[in-house]
């Protein structure tokens, strides 16, 4: 159910990407209280990104989950920002995060919907 998409203009080594994905999957599962077997995390390197008028290191994250706890998005934002700072080294003021909680009938899995 949870999906975390990480897009950045910073290039990481394959080992760096795998470490980020592993940490993000485990942490997102814990933060949202969802089984890790349902967590998907993806990483995209996109050198063609600008933020604030320049191309300094930046990241855009999308965090989607059924029943996303809207009262905890500030806390999740803090956790996700620290995760990106740790693995990618991007300043907190260069990270945007979009949260969304789609209705169950709009999230498909295993040939059905939730």
C-alpha positions in Angstrom: 0.0 0.0 0.0 2.6 2.6 0.9 4.6 4.0 -2.0 7.5 6.3 -1.6 8.9 7.8 -4.8 12.3 9.6 -4.5 13.4 11.8 -7.3 16.7 13.8 -7.1 19.2 15.5 -9.3 21.9 13.8 -7.3 23.6 10.7 -8.7 24.2 7.9 -6.2 26.2 4.7 -6.6 24.3 1.5 -7.0 25.2 0.6 -3.4 24.0 4.0 -2.2 20.7 3.5 -3.9 20.2 0.1 -2.5 21.1 1.3 1.0 18.6 4.2 0.7 15.8 1.9 -0.6 16.4 -0.7 2.1 16.4 1.9 4.9 13.4 3.7 3.4 11.3 0.6 3.1 12.0 -0.5 6.6 11.4 2.9 8.1 8.3 3.7 6.1 6.8 0.4 7.3 7.5 1.3 10.9 6.4 4.9 10.6 3.1 4.0 9.0 2.5 0.7 10.9 2.1 -1.3 7.7 3.7 -4.6 6.9 6.9 -4.1 4.9 5.7 -6.7 2.3 3.3 -4.0 1.0 5.8 -1.2 1.0 7.2 0.0 -2.4 10.1 2.4 -2.6 11.5 3.7 -5.9 14.4 5.9 -6.7 14.9 8.1 -9.8 17.9 10.1 -10.8 16.8 13.1 -12.8 19.6 15.6 -13.6 17.1 17.9 -15.3 15.6 19.5 -12.1 15.6 23.0 -10.8 14.4 24.4 -7.5 14.5 28.0 -6.3 16.1 29.1 -9.5 19.1 26.8 -9.5 20.2 23.2 -9.9 21.8 22.8 -6.5 21.1 19.4 -4.9 17.4 18.8 -4.5 14.8 16.1 -4.0 11.1 15.6 -4.6 9.3 12.8 -2.7 5.8 11.5 -3.1 4.5 9.5 -0.2 1.2 7.7 -0.9 -0.6 5.3 1.4 -4.1 4.1 2.1 -5.3 5.7 5.4 -2.3 8.0 5.5 -2.5 9.6 9.0 -3.0 13.2 8.0 -2.4 14.4 11.5 1.1 12.9 11.4 2.3 14.3 8.0 4.6 16.9 9.8 6.2 14.1 11.7 6.5 12.0 8.5 8.0 15.0 6.7 10.7 15.3 9.4 11.5 11.5 9.2 11.7 11.5 5.4 13.8 14.7 5.3 16.3 13.1 7.7 16.4 9.9 5.6 17.2 11.9 2.5 19.8 14.0 4.3 21.5 10.9 5.6 21.6 9.0 2.3 21.8 11.8 -0.3 23.2 14.8 1.7 20.5 17.2 0.6 19.6 20.2 2.8 16.1 20.2 4.3 15.2 23.4 2.5 15.8 21.7 -0.8 13.3 18.9 -0.3 9.7 18.9 -1.3 7.4 16.1 -0.1 3.8 15.4 -1.4 1.6 13.3 0.7 -1.6 11.6 -0.6 -4.1 9.1 0.6 -6.1 7.6 -2.3 -9.5 5.9 -1.7 -9.2 2.1 -1.4 -11.0 1.5 -4.6 -8.3 3.5 -6.5 -5.4 1.4 -5.3 -4.9 -1.9 -7.2 -2.9 -4.9 -6.0 -2.9 -8.6 -7.0 -5.5 -8.2 -9.7 -8.0 -6.4 -7.4 -8.3 -3.3 -5.3 -8.0 -2.8 -1.6 
